[in-house]
């Protein structure tokens, strides 16, 4: 099968790409509205782009009338945001943050998540999240359908015990993030394996 993307509609291209390029990590992003309301929304068009500088990318689609979603409008205005990784324990609440609410209603309160202060940016982080990256806006790319924000990571918050700072290793046995698998389907990361072998023995996946 071969498909010419130039013959497809925007919706058809989205459905194929979003269902085939999986699983994807999910960024649960907090920003501040003009009145101080904490906005939180999940985005699965997200990933890290590099370490020098340390940058991450989130892609936010425009609304049907071409206007910006609250997250995008807040980042454009304040140039600050916080990216969280969600684990199994908070997956349902992360998904709930994707519901459309009025701009003056916080998704954190709606989903029962707890804000906690950040150190270098104004938007709060989410206390229940295992990982949070404080970011400021590095660069913006715009397409007809999306705004793509590249954020520079300023500071990392991690759940106690998750990181060994002597060896700079993440204790993967304590880390169970979820990924997006198209539509409203998600996957866990428990089925893990290594292809590296040391003296004929498969390397255990505990830390990396």
Helices and strands as residue ranges (DSSP letters): G 5-7, H 10-20, E 24-25, E 27-32, E 38-43, E 46-51, E 54-61, H 70-78, E 80-85, G 88-90, H 91-96, H 107-111, E 115-116, E 125-126, E 131-142, E 146-158, E 163-164, E 169-170, G 172-174, E 179-180, E 186-187, E 197-198, E 201-202
